[in-house]
Amino acid sequence: MRRCSVITAGHLHHDHIAAVERIHGPVTIDRRCADLAELMAAARAGWADAALIIGQTDTLTGSLLTELTEPGIVVVVVSDVAVERTRLRNLGAVALPDDVDVEVLVDALRGRPVPDEPTVGSVPEVASGDCAGVLPAADPQAASDSDAGSPAGGADPLDEELADLLRSTGQQESPDLSDVPDRDSDRDSDQDTDGDSDQDTDRDFDQDTDRDSDQDADGGAEVESDDSSVSRADIRPTVPGETRIAGITTVWGAPGSPGRTTLAVNLAAELALTGAHVLLIDADTVASSVAAHLGLLEESAGLAQACRQADLGRLDSARLRRAATVVDISGSRLHLLTGLPRADRWPELREGALRQVLQLADRDFDHVIVDVAAPTEQDEELTFDTRAPQRNAATVVAVEEAHTLLAVGAPDPVSFPRLIKGLDDLRLNVPQAPRPLVLINQTRREAVGRAPEDQLREAWTRFGSEEPLEIFLPWDRAACDDALLTGRVLAESAPQSDLRRAVAELAGADLPTRRRRRLRR
């Protein structure tokens, strides 16, 4: 019988360590650590087959558990708080009460199934000799289900504390979002100071009612009516099968400024105008700018809040919505998870936490549009001899979880070769990526010459990858500048522009035909 080495930290009312040693079985406590930090250091050194954490669970997150379980260490947590045990099971740990029988504890440390222990999610194998066993996988939806079905005494203490605070200040627990406030007014937000509590922000947006008027022209020539007022009734809802955009759509592109964010924002707006339930996520860890495109002064980093809750095992549909900002697009709602206000905060978007956010968003929304940065390579110097957060983990996860991947490039002699090389690097760095839908933005004769689309197709056939080049978006600097200046989308600022119509076609929206009228002399 193979010896199973265990490292442990913490203590509660029962002496579990002495109980394990008294049975003189294959499980041996080799090291008693002073705190969780020392236990993590011992685990990184490969000194144990299993880790027993007793009582000290408040700082235990999904990232730490992933670091422990990846090399094959069985993680068993003992807690006397029922809510905490539920949270830890959702994160993938085996959580037992303080009065657990020693034989059950030994079986858990050896990786054997624990009787009468609730199973959450899938059960991956952990190859580690006699300590090889099964661990329940993290399931963010299970947290929501368990909270919904638990009695009042099993509710999250953070929710109860927040509800008491709101009642004491005379506010409602769930703000009414039926009246979408003014997008240009001041926004008051309560930010988390301890990193664990929820943030519930009241945001005000306003729908612009005055639009650009028709331009006058001399003579009797026919002119196009530039009717800027956009309503949901003017746009036919997306019919399944008519669009290539479905589920999670990640907008990726070559390094530079090919227009990834502009496309992501307007694509999400067009989908929202069809009546779909859309979530726009700014996962660009290099230069996030979605909030600026929509005229928001948000500095709360909604995506970081959602990832923090996921890392703690507390993310559910309600918390995801509280972290999101609701933006009014001509009477339609667009939910937004704002990005990082500073690039040096990229470690807040951990791989496992972001993956849970995307999976939960995919279940709750019709469409999820994710704007990401261009780099996809791993940080070799950080991962050579230790585990560390990856600088480009947000991009890699968003690409892996995508159902539709848009690869955006520009037609000029600098950006076009970058797209070709970037797609080669993408296939090498992210082999699980779906087949990309290649798209050339800012198409214009000034950058390519006569018949730009034909020339770009010919160059792509000769030098590009195996993916076909089929989609071209026109160059419309004036419309983009006006939309960015006023903090609106193209559907609001330039609804009749060719660029707006091309994005709407990509989204599968059927816009009304342009109306023509004859001006009187």
N, C-alpha and C positions, 0 to 999 in steps of 0.2 A: 504494500500500500504506500503510495507516494506521499511524502510529507508536504503539507500545504503551509507555506509561510505567510503570516499575517502581520500587517502593521496597523496600529490603532491610535486613535486620539479621542480625548474627551471622556466624560463619565456622567452618569445619572444616578438614580437611587440604587439600582442593582449593580453588583460587581460582575459584569459579564466577562471580564478578562480572567478573573479567578475561576469562574465557573467553567470556562473553556479549558483552562489548564488542568482542572481537577479530573476531567474525564480521561486525560492521557491518551487522546486519540491522535489522528494524523494531522490535526490542525494545531499549529503552534504559534503563539504570539511572540514574534521575534523582536519587535521594537514598539515601545510606547512613546508616541510623539507628544510634544508639549502642546502643539496647536495644529491647525489645518495646514499652515505653511510648511511646517517641518514634515508633515505626512506627504505633502505633494513633492517635496524634495526627495524623500526616501523612495517614493514611487517612481520618480524620474530616473533614479539611480538603478532601478530594477531589483530592489531588495525584497520584493514580496510578490506573492501570487494573488493576495486578496487584501482589501483595505476595509477596516471596520471603523466607522465614524460614529461616535456616540454623543448625542446632544448638541454638538456644535454644528448646526445645520443652517443657520441664518445666512451665512455667506457662501453656501454651496450653490453653485450655478450650473447650468447646462454645459458651459464651456469647460469648467473644471472636471465635471464628470466625464465628458468626452475625452479629455486629456488622460484620465485614469483608465478608462475602458478600452481605448484604442490599442494599447500594447497588450491587452488580454487580462487586465486586473479585474477581479470581481469586486464590486463595490456594494457593501452592505451598510445601511444607515439605521441606527436605532434612535427613535425619537418618541417622546411621551406626548406629542401634540398631533392629533389626528389630521388636522388640516395640513400640517407640515409633511406628514407621511404621504398624503395624497399628492402634494406638490412634487415631492422627490420621486415618487413612482412615475409621474408624468415625465420627469426628466430622464428616466431610464435606470434609476437605482432601485435596489431591493430595500424597501423600508419596512422595519419591524417595530412593534411597540416595546416599551421598556421592560414589560413583564414577559417577554418572549421566553419560551422554553429553550434551554441550552442546546438540546439536540436539534431543534429547528434552526437555531443560530449557526451551529456547526454545518448543517446541510447547506444553509445559504452561503456560508463562506466558501464551501467547496463547489459552489455553482450549481447545486442540485435544486430541483423545483421545490418551492416551499409550500406545504399544504395549507389550504384555506387562506391563501394570499391572493388578492385580486390581481388579475393579469391585465396589463394595459398595453395595447398595440402589439406589434410583432415581437418575435423572440429570436434575436440573432445569437449565433453561437460564439463562444469565446474560447479559443484554443489555448488552454494553459494547464495541461496535465489533468490531475484529479480536480483541480480548481476550475477546469473547463466546464462551462455551464451555459445558462441562458439568462439574458437580461432583457426585461421589457423595454421596447423602444419608446422614445419620447413621442407623444401624440398631443399636439396642442388642442385638438378638438375634445379629447377626453377630459381635459381640465374644465372645459365649458360644460360638458355633460355632467361631470361629477358635481360641479358647483350648483347646476340647475336642479339636480335631484337630491341634494343634501339638505338636512334640516337647518333651521335657523342657527342652531348652535355651531354648525359646520361651515358657516359663511366665512369669507375672507375677512380678516380683521381690518385690512386696509380699506375695503369697501365700507365696512361699518363705521370706521373712523371718518371717512370722507362724507358719508351720509349724515353723521352727527354734525360735522362742521357746516355742511350746507344748510341743515335745518336750523342751526344756531344763528346763521347769518341771514336767514329768511329766503334762501335761494332754493330752486327746485333741484332735485337729484338728477334729473335728465332734462337738459335744456331743450326747449322746443325749437327744432330746426325747420319747421314748416315755413316760417317767414325768413327768407334768406336776407341777412343784413347787408349794409353798404360795404362794398369792397374797398372803398377809398377812405373810410372812416378809421379812427384809432381802434386798435385791438388790444384788449387787456387779457393777458394770459398768466396763469399761475403755474410756474415751472417747479419741477421736483428739485428739492435741495439735497435729499438723501439718496437719490438714484433708485429708490425702490417704490415710491408711491406713484399713483396715477396722476396724470395731468388732464384737467378738464378745462378746456379753453373756450371762451366765448369769442366768436369771430363775427365781424360785421362786414357784410358785403352789400352792394347796391346794384341793381340792374339799370343800365343806362337805357333811357327811353328815347332820347333824341338821337337820331342817326343822320348820317350824311344825306343831304338832299340831292335830287336829280340836278345834273348840270345843264345849264341853258346852252343852246347852240343856235347859230344863225343859219338861215336857209331852210330848205325843206327836206334835207337828207334824213334818213332813218338813223336813230341812235339807240343804243342799248340803255334800258332803264336800270340805273344803279340803285336799286331799292335795297338799302342796308338793313332794314328791319328783318330779323331772323326769328322765327318761331318754330316750335317743335312740329306744328302742323304742316310746315312747309317741307319737312324732310321725312321721307318714308322710312319706317323702322327697318333695321337690318333683318334680312331674311336668311335663315341658316342655309349655308351652301353657296351664298352669293359673294362672300367675302373670304379672303385668306387670313383675316385677323380673327383669332379665337383664343379664349382662355388667357394665359399669360403671354403677353407680347413684349419681348425685350428689344429695345432700340439701341443697337450697338453700331459703332462706326470706326473708321480709321482715325488715327491721331490727327489732330488739327481741329478745324471747325467746319465739318461738312453739314451741320444743321441737325444733329441728333436731337437736341432739346426742343428746337422749333418743331420738328416732326412729331416728337412724343407728345408735346402739349396739344398741338392741333389735332392729332389723331385721337387723343382721349376726348377732346372737346366734341369732335364730330360724332364719336360713338355715344357720348352723353346726349347729344341733341336728337339721336334716334330713339331716346327713351330707355336706353340700356343703363344698367347699374355699373358704373365705371370707377375704378380706383387708379389714380396716377401716382406712381412711386418715384421719387427722386433718389436713386441709389448711386449717383455719381460722387465718388469719394475724392475726386481731384478738383472739380470746379462745379459744384451744384448750382443751378440757376433757374430751376422751374418756378420757384416762388417769385423771382424777379420778373419772369415772363408773364405771370398772372397778376402783377401789380401788388403783391403781398409784402408785408414787412414782418414776416414770420422769422423768428430766430430760435424757435423752440425745438427744431429738429424732430418732427413727428415720427420719422422712421427710426431714429435712435431710441425714442421712448418705446415704440412697439418692440424693437429688438431687445431692449432691457427687460420688458415683461416676459418675452419669450425665453430669455436666458434664465429667468427665475422660475419658469414653469407656470406662469400665471396668465399667459396670453389667451384671451378668448375673443369672441366676436364683439362683445361690449367694449372691451379695452382697446381693441383695434379701431373701433369707430371713434372712441374718445381721443385717440392720438391723431386722427385725421382731421383735416380742415375741409369744410364744405365750401365750394366755390360755385357761384352762380354764373351759368353760361346761357344767357338769353332765356331765363326761366327754367333751365334744366340744371340738375345738380351734378357736380363733379367732385368726388372725394379725392383728397390729396394728402399724401404723407410727405411732408417737406423734408429736404435733405439737410446735410450737415452744413452749418454756417461757416465752418472752418475746416480746411483739409486735414489739419493735424488731429482731428477727432475720428479719423478712419477706424481706429481699433474698436469703436463702439458698435460697429456693424460686423459682428462675428458671424462666421459661416453658418453654424448650426442655427443660431437665432434668426438670421435673415431667411434661411430656408423655411423655418416654421411660419414666419410672417407671410411669405409668398404662398405657401400651401394653404394657410387659413384664408388669405385673401382670395385665392382661386375658388374656394368653396363658397365664399360670401358674396362675390361680385360676378357679374356677367363677363366683364373684361378687366384685366389688370395690365396696365401699360407701365413698363419699367424703363427709365432713362439711366444709362450706365456710362461709365468712362471707357476709354479705348483700351488701356493695357490689360493683358490677361496673363502675363508671365508670373511665375512664382518667385518668391524671394529666397533664392538658394542659400545665401549667407545666413539667413535666419533659421532655415530648416535643416541645416547640415548636421548639427549635433543636438538639437533640442527643438521642441515644439514651440511655435510662436505664431501670433496672428499674421495673416497674410495681407499685404497691402492691397492686393487686387481681388480679395475674396468676394467682395460684393458683386463685382462684374462676373466672376466665374460662376457664382451661385445663380445669379439672375439668368445667365446664358444656359446653364444646365437645367433649370426649372422651366424654361420657356417652351411654350407650345409653338409659338411663331417667333422667329428670329429675323429682324430686319437689319441688314448690313448696309449702312448708309455711307456713301462716298460723294465726292465732288468731281466735276469733269476737268478741272485744270491740271496742267502737267505735274503739279506737286501732289495733289490729293489723290488723283486716279491711281498712280503706282502705289501709294500708301495703302489704298484699299486692297489691291491685289496681294501685297505682302502681308497686310493685316489678316486677311482671310487664311493665308497659309499658316500664320502663327496661331490663329484661333483654332484651327483643326489640330495643331500639334499640342497646344496647351490645354484645350478643353475638348477631348475626344468625344465626350457625351453630348456635345452641342447638337441641336437639331440642324437640319439642312437650312442654310440661310436663304432669305429672300433678298436678293441684291437690288439695291435702289440707288440711282444717281440723282442727287439733289442739285439745285442751282444750275440746271442745264441752260446753256446760253451759247450763242454763236461767238461772242467775244472771247471765250476761253478755249473754244475748240475749232471754230471755223464754220464753213458752210455745212449744212445738214449735220448738226452736232450728234443727233441720236444715231444716225447711220455710222458715223465715224467712231463713236464710242462703242457700238456693237462690234464693229470690225476689229478694233483694238482689243476688246474683251475676248473675242473669239481666238485671237492670236496669242495674247499674253495672260489672260485671266484664268480663273479656276473653272471647274466643271459646272458650277451653277450658272444658269442662264441669266442674262441681263435683259430684263423686260420692262422695268418701271423707271420712268424719268419724271422728275418734278421740275417745273419751270422755274426760272430765276425771276423773282419779284421783290427786289430790294425795297422799293417804296412801300409796298404793303406790309412787309415784315418790320420795317422801321416804324411805321405808324402803329402797328399792333404792339410793339415793344414799348414805344413811348407812352401809349395810353394804358398799358397793362391789360390788354384784351387779346383775344384770340382772333384768327383771321375770319372766322364766321361772324364776328361782331364788327370788326373794323373794316374788312374788305370782303364781304360775302360773295361778290361777283368776280373776284380775281381768279385767274387761271390756277394759281397755286392752291387756293382754298378748294377749288373744285377737284383738283388732282388728289389732294389729301382726302376729301370726302369720298371720292371714288375708291381709294385704297381702303377706307373704312367700310365700304359697302353701303354708303348712304346714297339714296337716289334724290338728288337735288332737283328742284323745279327748273324748267328750261328758262332761259333768259327771255324776258319780255321786251319786245321792241315797240316803239311808238314813234309816230311822225310828229315832229315839232312844227307848230305853226309859225309862219313868218311874222 
